[in-house]
Amino acid sequence: MKVNERFNWAVEMLHVHPDDHILEIGCGHGIAVSLIAPELKSGSITAIDVSQTMIDRAMKRNENNEATFITGALGAADLPEQQFDKVFAFNVNVFHKDPVKELQFIRRCLAPNGALYVFHQPPPTDNVQVAQYFADAISAQLKKNDFKVKDVLLKKLAPSPCVCVISEPAAR
């Protein structure tokens, strides 16, 4: 099955190392997990989704990959007792609405020097300004919630350009 370009780009932007411990928020069908898990040797990938149906599909897609799948909301999920080097989400609304609780949770989940990657692909458009709008909105929410934006990346993909906002907890 052909993987949508956005997942390949997202995984490329994560720069996965064999010993990374990675958390995906909103894993859906487990497509990103299927691309990341084979790259990990001593690392791990944990994927969470609020939908049991999506978790079931992700587990089926990844039956030959070593990964942990958890059903539940981000702040209420029973995550492994470890910190993550990279936490990422693609088109997860929690970062656009009221992210205070979720970003505090992510801050606690991140290992020292860990990073949060928020990806978004807007509805079909060829207007890069639409993606830039989302990049600006995501960046503003992150800054408002004590994250330091390290980089903002835009990529022209079909059917819409994608954005990746990379951040880390701001020093306290």
PyMOL CGO cylinders between C-alpha atoms (Angstrom):
from pymol import cmd
from pymol.cgo import CYLINDER

trace = [
    CYLINDER, 0.00, 0.00, 0.00, 1.34, 3.42, -0.98, 0.3, 1, 1, 1, 1, 1, 1,
    CYLINDER, 1.34, 3.42, -0.98, 1.95, 5.76, 1.93, 0.3, 1, 1, 1, 1, 1, 1,
    CYLINDER, 1.95, 5.76, 1.93, 0.74, 9.35, 1.67, 0.3, 1, 1, 1, 1, 1, 1,
    CYLINDER, 0.74, 9.35, 1.67, 3.62, 11.75, 1.09, 0.3, 1, 1, 1, 1, 1, 1,
    CYLINDER, 3.62, 11.75, 1.09, 2.86, 13.68, 4.27, 0.3, 1, 1, 1, 1, 1, 1,
    CYLINDER, 2.86, 13.68, 4.27, 3.76, 10.69, 6.45, 0.3, 1, 1, 1, 1, 1, 1,
    CYLINDER, 3.76, 10.69, 6.45, 7.07, 10.15, 4.66, 0.3, 1, 1, 1, 1, 1, 1,
    CYLINDER, 7.07, 10.15, 4.66, 7.90, 13.84, 5.07, 0.3, 1, 1, 1, 1, 1, 1,
    CYLINDER, 7.90, 13.84, 5.07, 6.91, 13.85, 8.75, 0.3, 1, 1, 1, 1, 1, 1,
    CYLINDER, 6.91, 13.85, 8.75, 9.09, 10.84, 9.53, 0.3, 1, 1, 1, 1, 1, 1,
    CYLINDER, 9.09, 10.84, 9.53, 11.95, 12.42, 7.59, 0.3, 1, 1, 1, 1, 1, 1,
    CYLINDER, 11.95, 12.42, 7.59, 11.61, 15.61, 9.69, 0.3, 1, 1, 1, 1, 1, 1,
    CYLINDER, 11.61, 15.61, 9.69, 11.76, 13.57, 12.91, 0.3, 1, 1, 1, 1, 1, 1,
    CYLINDER, 11.76, 13.57, 12.91, 15.29, 12.39, 12.06, 0.3, 1, 1, 1, 1, 1, 1,
    CYLINDER, 15.29, 12.39, 12.06, 14.68, 9.08, 13.82, 0.3, 1, 1, 1, 1, 1, 1,
    CYLINDER, 14.68, 9.08, 13.82, 17.72, 7.58, 15.55, 0.3, 1, 1, 1, 1, 1, 1,
    CYLINDER, 17.72, 7.58, 15.55, 17.85, 3.86, 16.48, 0.3, 1, 1, 1, 1, 1, 1,
    CYLINDER, 17.85, 3.86, 16.48, 17.79, 4.67, 20.22, 0.3, 1, 1, 1, 1, 1, 1,
    CYLINDER, 17.79, 4.67, 20.22, 15.01, 7.30, 20.16, 0.3, 1, 1, 1, 1, 1, 1,
    CYLINDER, 15.01, 7.30, 20.16, 11.98, 6.93, 22.39, 0.3, 1, 1, 1, 1, 1, 1,
    CYLINDER, 11.98, 6.93, 22.39, 9.07, 8.41, 20.45, 0.3, 1, 1, 1, 1, 1, 1,
    CYLINDER, 9.07, 8.41, 20.45, 5.46, 9.19, 21.30, 0.3, 1, 1, 1, 1, 1, 1,
    CYLINDER, 5.46, 9.19, 21.30, 2.87, 9.73, 18.57, 0.3, 1, 1, 1, 1, 1, 1,
    CYLINDER, 2.87, 9.73, 18.57, -0.31, 11.52, 19.58, 0.3, 1, 1, 1, 1, 1, 1,
    CYLINDER, -0.31, 11.52, 19.58, -3.32, 10.65, 17.45, 0.3, 1, 1, 1, 1, 1, 1,
    CYLINDER, -3.32, 10.65, 17.45, -1.83, 7.70, 15.57, 0.3, 1, 1, 1, 1, 1, 1,
    CYLINDER, -1.83, 7.70, 15.57, -4.93, 6.90, 13.52, 0.3, 1, 1, 1, 1, 1, 1,
    CYLINDER, -4.93, 6.90, 13.52, -4.25, 3.88, 11.31, 0.3, 1, 1, 1, 1, 1, 1,
    CYLINDER, -4.25, 3.88, 11.31, -0.63, 3.60, 12.51, 0.3, 1, 1, 1, 1, 1, 1,
    CYLINDER, -0.63, 3.60, 12.51, 0.97, 4.69, 9.25, 0.3, 1, 1, 1, 1, 1, 1,
    CYLINDER, 0.97, 4.69, 9.25, 3.74, 6.73, 10.86, 0.3, 1, 1, 1, 1, 1, 1,
    CYLINDER, 3.74, 6.73, 10.86, 4.40, 3.91, 13.35, 0.3, 1, 1, 1, 1, 1, 1,
    CYLINDER, 4.40, 3.91, 13.35, 4.90, 1.52, 10.41, 0.3, 1, 1, 1, 1, 1, 1,
    CYLINDER, 4.90, 1.52, 10.41, 7.58, 3.84, 9.03, 0.3, 1, 1, 1, 1, 1, 1,
    CYLINDER, 7.58, 3.84, 9.03, 9.33, 4.53, 12.35, 0.3, 1, 1, 1, 1, 1, 1,
    CYLINDER, 9.33, 4.53, 12.35, 9.32, 1.17, 14.15, 0.3, 1, 1, 1, 1, 1, 1,
    CYLINDER, 9.32, 1.17, 14.15, 11.72, -0.59, 11.71, 0.3, 1, 1, 1, 1, 1, 1,
    CYLINDER, 11.72, -0.59, 11.71, 14.27, 2.22, 12.26, 0.3, 1, 1, 1, 1, 1, 1,
    CYLINDER, 14.27, 2.22, 12.26, 14.40, 1.68, 16.02, 0.3, 1, 1, 1, 1, 1, 1,
    CYLINDER, 14.40, 1.68, 16.02, 16.87, -0.74, 17.60, 0.3, 1, 1, 1, 1, 1, 1,
    CYLINDER, 16.87, -0.74, 17.60, 17.17, 0.08, 21.32, 0.3, 1, 1, 1, 1, 1, 1,
    CYLINDER, 17.17, 0.08, 21.32, 14.53, 2.80, 21.09, 0.3, 1, 1, 1, 1, 1, 1,
    CYLINDER, 14.53, 2.80, 21.09, 10.76, 2.53, 21.19, 0.3, 1, 1, 1, 1, 1, 1,
    CYLINDER, 10.76, 2.53, 21.19, 7.59, 3.97, 19.74, 0.3, 1, 1, 1, 1, 1, 1,
    CYLINDER, 7.59, 3.97, 19.74, 4.40, 4.46, 21.70, 0.3, 1, 1, 1, 1, 1, 1,
    CYLINDER, 4.40, 4.46, 21.70, 1.24, 5.56, 19.88, 0.3, 1, 1, 1, 1, 1, 1,
    CYLINDER, 1.24, 5.56, 19.88, -1.93, 6.90, 21.44, 0.3, 1, 1, 1, 1, 1, 1,
    CYLINDER, -1.93, 6.90, 21.44, -5.36, 7.58, 19.99, 0.3, 1, 1, 1, 1, 1, 1,
    CYLINDER, -5.36, 7.58, 19.99, -8.74, 8.29, 21.55, 0.3, 1, 1, 1, 1, 1, 1,
    CYLINDER, -8.74, 8.29, 21.55, -10.44, 5.83, 19.17, 0.3, 1, 1, 1, 1, 1, 1,
    CYLINDER, -10.44, 5.83, 19.17, -10.29, 2.11, 19.93, 0.3, 1, 1, 1, 1, 1, 1,
    CYLINDER, -10.29, 2.11, 19.93, -11.16, 1.47, 16.27, 0.3, 1, 1, 1, 1, 1, 1,
    CYLINDER, -11.16, 1.47, 16.27, -8.08, 3.41, 15.16, 0.3, 1, 1, 1, 1, 1, 1,
    CYLINDER, -8.08, 3.41, 15.16, -5.88, 1.62, 17.71, 0.3, 1, 1, 1, 1, 1, 1,
    CYLINDER, -5.88, 1.62, 17.71, -7.18, -1.74, 16.45, 0.3, 1, 1, 1, 1, 1, 1,
    CYLINDER, -7.18, -1.74, 16.45, -6.36, -0.75, 12.85, 0.3, 1, 1, 1, 1, 1, 1,
    CYLINDER, -6.36, -0.75, 12.85, -2.93, 0.55, 13.86, 0.3, 1, 1, 1, 1, 1, 1,
    CYLINDER, -2.93, 0.55, 13.86, -2.16, -2.69, 15.71, 0.3, 1, 1, 1, 1, 1, 1,
    CYLINDER, -2.16, -2.69, 15.71, -3.21, -4.75, 12.70, 0.3, 1, 1, 1, 1, 1, 1,
    CYLINDER, -3.21, -4.75, 12.70, -1.08, -2.64, 10.34, 0.3, 1, 1, 1, 1, 1, 1,
    CYLINDER, -1.08, -2.64, 10.34, 1.90, -3.00, 12.70, 0.3, 1, 1, 1, 1, 1, 1,
    CYLINDER, 1.90, -3.00, 12.70, 1.52, -6.64, 13.76, 0.3, 1, 1, 1, 1, 1, 1,
    CYLINDER, 1.52, -6.64, 13.76, 5.12, -7.28, 12.61, 0.3, 1, 1, 1, 1, 1, 1,
    CYLINDER, 5.12, -7.28, 12.61, 6.53, -4.16, 14.26, 0.3, 1, 1, 1, 1, 1, 1,
    CYLINDER, 6.53, -4.16, 14.26, 7.42, -3.65, 17.89, 0.3, 1, 1, 1, 1, 1, 1,
    CYLINDER, 7.42, -3.65, 17.89, 5.28, -0.78, 19.14, 0.3, 1, 1, 1, 1, 1, 1,
    CYLINDER, 5.28, -0.78, 19.14, 3.05, 0.07, 22.08, 0.3, 1, 1, 1, 1, 1, 1,
    CYLINDER, 3.05, 0.07, 22.08, -0.51, 1.23, 21.36, 0.3, 1, 1, 1, 1, 1, 1,
    CYLINDER, -0.51, 1.23, 21.36, -2.68, 2.97, 23.94, 0.3, 1, 1, 1, 1, 1, 1,
    CYLINDER, -2.68, 2.97, 23.94, -6.33, 3.98, 23.70, 0.3, 1, 1, 1, 1, 1, 1,
    CYLINDER, -6.33, 3.98, 23.70, -7.20, 7.17, 25.52, 0.3, 1, 1, 1, 1, 1, 1,
    CYLINDER, -7.20, 7.17, 25.52, -7.00, 10.92, 25.69, 0.3, 1, 1, 1, 1, 1, 1,
    CYLINDER, -7.00, 10.92, 25.69, -3.52, 12.37, 25.97, 0.3, 1, 1, 1, 1, 1, 1,
    CYLINDER, -3.52, 12.37, 25.97, -3.73, 13.72, 29.51, 0.3, 1, 1, 1, 1, 1, 1,
    CYLINDER, -3.73, 13.72, 29.51, -5.56, 10.67, 30.87, 0.3, 1, 1, 1, 1, 1, 1,
    CYLINDER, -5.56, 10.67, 30.87, -3.69, 7.83, 29.15, 0.3, 1, 1, 1, 1, 1, 1,
    CYLINDER, -3.69, 7.83, 29.15, -1.59, 5.32, 31.03, 0.3, 1, 1, 1, 1, 1, 1,
    CYLINDER, -1.59, 5.32, 31.03, 1.74, 5.92, 29.31, 0.3, 1, 1, 1, 1, 1, 1,
    CYLINDER, 1.74, 5.92, 29.31, 4.90, 3.91, 29.99, 0.3, 1, 1, 1, 1, 1, 1,
    CYLINDER, 4.90, 3.91, 29.99, 7.12, 5.17, 32.82, 0.3, 1, 1, 1, 1, 1, 1,
    CYLINDER, 7.12, 5.17, 32.82, 9.69, 6.75, 30.52, 0.3, 1, 1, 1, 1, 1, 1,
    CYLINDER, 9.69, 6.75, 30.52, 10.44, 10.05, 28.92, 0.3, 1, 1, 1, 1, 1, 1,
    CYLINDER, 10.44, 10.05, 28.92, 10.34, 10.58, 25.18, 0.3, 1, 1, 1, 1, 1, 1,
    CYLINDER, 10.34, 10.58, 25.18, 13.03, 12.12, 23.02, 0.3, 1, 1, 1, 1, 1, 1,
    CYLINDER, 13.03, 12.12, 23.02, 10.45, 13.10, 20.41, 0.3, 1, 1, 1, 1, 1, 1,
    CYLINDER, 10.45, 13.10, 20.41, 6.72, 13.64, 20.70, 0.3, 1, 1, 1, 1, 1, 1,
    CYLINDER, 6.72, 13.64, 20.70, 4.77, 14.29, 17.52, 0.3, 1, 1, 1, 1, 1, 1,
    CYLINDER, 4.77, 14.29, 17.52, 1.25, 14.75, 16.22, 0.3, 1, 1, 1, 1, 1, 1,
    CYLINDER, 1.25, 14.75, 16.22, -0.21, 15.23, 12.76, 0.3, 1, 1, 1, 1, 1, 1,
    CYLINDER, -0.21, 15.23, 12.76, -3.50, 17.13, 12.36, 0.3, 1, 1, 1, 1, 1, 1,
    CYLINDER, -3.50, 17.13, 12.36, -4.43, 16.79, 16.01, 0.3, 1, 1, 1, 1, 1, 1,
    CYLINDER, -4.43, 16.79, 16.01, -6.93, 19.49, 17.02, 0.3, 1, 1, 1, 1, 1, 1,
    CYLINDER, -6.93, 19.49, 17.02, -5.80, 19.59, 20.63, 0.3, 1, 1, 1, 1, 1, 1,
    CYLINDER, -5.80, 19.59, 20.63, -3.02, 21.96, 19.61, 0.3, 1, 1, 1, 1, 1, 1,
    CYLINDER, -3.02, 21.96, 19.61, -5.42, 24.43, 17.99, 0.3, 1, 1, 1, 1, 1, 1,
    CYLINDER, -5.42, 24.43, 17.99, -8.13, 24.69, 20.63, 0.3, 1, 1, 1, 1, 1, 1,
    CYLINDER, -8.13, 24.69, 20.63, -7.22, 24.62, 24.33, 0.3, 1, 1, 1, 1, 1, 1,
    CYLINDER, -7.22, 24.62, 24.33, -3.81, 22.98, 24.62, 0.3, 1, 1, 1, 1, 1, 1,
    CYLINDER, -3.81, 22.98, 24.62, -2.85, 24.08, 28.15, 0.3, 1, 1, 1, 1, 1, 1,
    CYLINDER, -2.85, 24.08, 28.15, -3.36, 20.72, 29.89, 0.3, 1, 1, 1, 1, 1, 1,
    CYLINDER, -3.36, 20.72, 29.89, -2.01, 18.69, 26.98, 0.3, 1, 1, 1, 1, 1, 1,
    CYLINDER, -2.01, 18.69, 26.98, 1.13, 20.79, 26.60, 0.3, 1, 1, 1, 1, 1, 1,
    CYLINDER, 1.13, 20.79, 26.60, 1.80, 20.55, 30.34, 0.3, 1, 1, 1, 1, 1, 1,
    CYLINDER, 1.80, 20.55, 30.34, 1.46, 16.77, 30.00, 0.3, 1, 1, 1, 1, 1, 1,
    CYLINDER, 1.46, 16.77, 30.00, 3.84, 16.74, 27.02, 0.3, 1, 1, 1, 1, 1, 1,
    CYLINDER, 3.84, 16.74, 27.02, 6.34, 18.86, 28.95, 0.3, 1, 1, 1, 1, 1, 1,
    CYLINDER, 6.34, 18.86, 28.95, 6.40, 16.16, 31.66, 0.3, 1, 1, 1, 1, 1, 1,
    CYLINDER, 6.40, 16.16, 31.66, 6.74, 13.39, 29.05, 0.3, 1, 1, 1, 1, 1, 1,
    CYLINDER, 6.74, 13.39, 29.05, 9.69, 14.95, 27.22, 0.3, 1, 1, 1, 1, 1, 1,
    CYLINDER, 9.69, 14.95, 27.22, 13.20, 13.83, 28.09, 0.3, 1, 1, 1, 1, 1, 1,
    CYLINDER, 13.20, 13.83, 28.09, 15.83, 16.51, 28.70, 0.3, 1, 1, 1, 1, 1, 1,
    CYLINDER, 15.83, 16.51, 28.70, 16.61, 17.99, 25.27, 0.3, 1, 1, 1, 1, 1, 1,
    CYLINDER, 16.61, 17.99, 25.27, 13.44, 16.37, 23.91, 0.3, 1, 1, 1, 1, 1, 1,
    CYLINDER, 13.44, 16.37, 23.91, 11.39, 18.03, 21.17, 0.3, 1, 1, 1, 1, 1, 1,
    CYLINDER, 11.39, 18.03, 21.17, 7.75, 18.36, 20.21, 0.3, 1, 1, 1, 1, 1, 1,
    CYLINDER, 7.75, 18.36, 20.21, 6.87, 18.21, 16.50, 0.3, 1, 1, 1, 1, 1, 1,
    CYLINDER, 6.87, 18.21, 16.50, 3.43, 19.49, 15.53, 0.3, 1, 1, 1, 1, 1, 1,
    CYLINDER, 3.43, 19.49, 15.53, 2.51, 18.74, 11.91, 0.3, 1, 1, 1, 1, 1, 1,
    CYLINDER, 2.51, 18.74, 11.91, -0.52, 20.09, 10.10, 0.3, 1, 1, 1, 1, 1, 1,
    CYLINDER, -0.52, 20.09, 10.10, -1.87, 19.75, 6.58, 0.3, 1, 1, 1, 1, 1, 1,
    CYLINDER, -1.87, 19.75, 6.58, -4.87, 22.02, 5.95, 0.3, 1, 1, 1, 1, 1, 1,
    CYLINDER, -4.87, 22.02, 5.95, -7.80, 21.06, 3.71, 0.3, 1, 1, 1, 1, 1, 1,
    CYLINDER, -7.80, 21.06, 3.71, -6.98, 20.95, -0.03, 0.3, 1, 1, 1, 1, 1, 1,
    CYLINDER, -6.98, 20.95, -0.03, -5.45, 24.18, -1.27, 0.3, 1, 1, 1, 1, 1, 1,
    CYLINDER, -5.45, 24.18, -1.27, -2.38, 25.21, -3.20, 0.3, 1, 1, 1, 1, 1, 1,
    CYLINDER, -2.38, 25.21, -3.20, -2.08, 28.41, -1.15, 0.3, 1, 1, 1, 1, 1, 1,
    CYLINDER, -2.08, 28.41, -1.15, 1.04, 28.27, 1.04, 0.3, 1, 1, 1, 1, 1, 1,
    CYLINDER, 1.04, 28.27, 1.04, -0.35, 31.19, 3.07, 0.3, 1, 1, 1, 1, 1, 1,
    CYLINDER, -0.35, 31.19, 3.07, -3.01, 28.85, 4.49, 0.3, 1, 1, 1, 1, 1, 1,
    CYLINDER, -3.01, 28.85, 4.49, -0.30, 26.53, 5.82, 0.3, 1, 1, 1, 1, 1, 1,
    CYLINDER, -0.30, 26.53, 5.82, 1.61, 29.56, 7.10, 0.3, 1, 1, 1, 1, 1, 1,
    CYLINDER, 1.61, 29.56, 7.10, -1.51, 30.65, 8.99, 0.3, 1, 1, 1, 1, 1, 1,
    CYLINDER, -1.51, 30.65, 8.99, -1.57, 27.28, 10.78, 0.3, 1, 1, 1, 1, 1, 1,
    CYLINDER, -1.57, 27.28, 10.78, 2.17, 27.49, 11.45, 0.3, 1, 1, 1, 1, 1, 1,
    CYLINDER, 2.17, 27.49, 11.45, 1.70, 30.91, 13.04, 0.3, 1, 1, 1, 1, 1, 1,
    CYLINDER, 1.70, 30.91, 13.04, -1.29, 29.77, 15.12, 0.3, 1, 1, 1, 1, 1, 1,
    CYLINDER, -1.29, 29.77, 15.12, 0.50, 26.63, 16.34, 0.3, 1, 1, 1, 1, 1, 1,
    CYLINDER, 0.50, 26.63, 16.34, 3.64, 28.63, 17.15, 0.3, 1, 1, 1, 1, 1, 1,
    CYLINDER, 3.64, 28.63, 17.15, 1.63, 31.20, 19.09, 0.3, 1, 1, 1, 1, 1, 1,
    CYLINDER, 1.63, 31.20, 19.09, -0.08, 28.48, 21.17, 0.3, 1, 1, 1, 1, 1, 1,
    CYLINDER, -0.08, 28.48, 21.17, 3.24, 26.82, 21.91, 0.3, 1, 1, 1, 1, 1, 1,
    CYLINDER, 3.24, 26.82, 21.91, 4.88, 30.10, 22.97, 0.3, 1, 1, 1, 1, 1, 1,
    CYLINDER, 4.88, 30.10, 22.97, 1.85, 31.00, 25.10, 0.3, 1, 1, 1, 1, 1, 1,
    CYLINDER, 1.85, 31.00, 25.10, 2.30, 27.66, 26.89, 0.3, 1, 1, 1, 1, 1, 1,
    CYLINDER, 2.30, 27.66, 26.89, 6.02, 27.98, 27.66, 0.3, 1, 1, 1, 1, 1, 1,
    CYLINDER, 6.02, 27.98, 27.66, 7.47, 26.21, 24.64, 0.3, 1, 1, 1, 1, 1, 1,
    CYLINDER, 7.47, 26.21, 24.64, 10.30, 27.68, 22.59, 0.3, 1, 1, 1, 1, 1, 1,
    CYLINDER, 10.30, 27.68, 22.59, 9.79, 27.33, 18.84, 0.3, 1, 1, 1, 1, 1, 1,
    CYLINDER, 9.79, 27.33, 18.84, 13.03, 26.06, 17.33, 0.3, 1, 1, 1, 1, 1, 1,
    CYLINDER, 13.03, 26.06, 17.33, 11.98, 25.78, 13.69, 0.3, 1, 1, 1, 1, 1, 1,
    CYLINDER, 11.98, 25.78, 13.69, 9.02, 26.10, 11.36, 0.3, 1, 1, 1, 1, 1, 1,
    CYLINDER, 9.02, 26.10, 11.36, 9.12, 24.05, 8.18, 0.3, 1, 1, 1, 1, 1, 1,
    CYLINDER, 9.12, 24.05, 8.18, 6.78, 24.22, 5.20, 0.3, 1, 1, 1, 1, 1, 1,
    CYLINDER, 6.78, 24.22, 5.20, 6.59, 21.62, 2.45, 0.3, 1, 1, 1, 1, 1, 1,
    CYLINDER, 6.59, 21.62, 2.45, 4.50, 21.78, -0.72, 0.3, 1, 1, 1, 1, 1, 1,
    CYLINDER, 4.50, 21.78, -0.72, 2.66, 18.48, -0.92, 0.3, 1, 1, 1, 1, 1, 1,
    CYLINDER, 2.66, 18.48, -0.92, -0.57, 17.31, -2.51, 0.3, 1, 1, 1, 1, 1, 1,
    CYLINDER, -0.57, 17.31, -2.51, -3.35, 18.12, -1.83, 0.3, 1, 1, 1, 1, 1, 1,
    CYLINDER, -3.35, 18.12, -1.83, -2.06, 20.94, 0.43, 0.3, 1, 1, 1, 1, 1, 1,
    CYLINDER, -2.06, 20.94, 0.43, 1.21, 22.28, 1.74, 0.3, 1, 1, 1, 1, 1, 1,
    CYLINDER, 1.21, 22.28, 1.74, 2.23, 20.90, 5.15, 0.3, 1, 1, 1, 1, 1, 1,
    CYLINDER, 2.23, 20.90, 5.15, 3.74, 22.60, 8.13, 0.3, 1, 1, 1, 1, 1, 1,
    CYLINDER, 3.74, 22.60, 8.13, 5.94, 21.30, 10.93, 0.3, 1, 1, 1, 1, 1, 1,
    CYLINDER, 5.94, 21.30, 10.93, 6.52, 23.37, 14.05, 0.3, 1, 1, 1, 1, 1, 1,
    CYLINDER, 6.52, 23.37, 14.05, 9.41, 22.03, 16.14, 0.3, 1, 1, 1, 1, 1, 1,
    CYLINDER, 9.41, 22.03, 16.14, 9.60, 23.18, 19.74, 0.3, 1, 1, 1, 1, 1, 1,
    CYLINDER, 9.60, 23.18, 19.74, 11.02, 22.40, 23.14, 0.3, 1, 1, 1, 1, 1, 1,
    CYLINDER, 11.02, 22.40, 23.14, 10.01, 23.40, 26.65, 0.3, 1, 1, 1, 1, 1, 1,
    CYLINDER, 10.01, 23.40, 26.65, 11.24, 26.89, 27.45, 0.3, 1, 1, 1, 1, 1, 1,
    CYLINDER, 11.24, 26.89, 27.45, 13.73, 27.12, 30.31, 0.3, 1, 1, 1, 1, 1, 1,
    CYLINDER, 13.73, 27.12, 30.31, 12.10, 27.93, 33.60, 0.3, 1, 1, 1, 1, 1, 1,
]
cmd.load_cgo(trace, "trace")
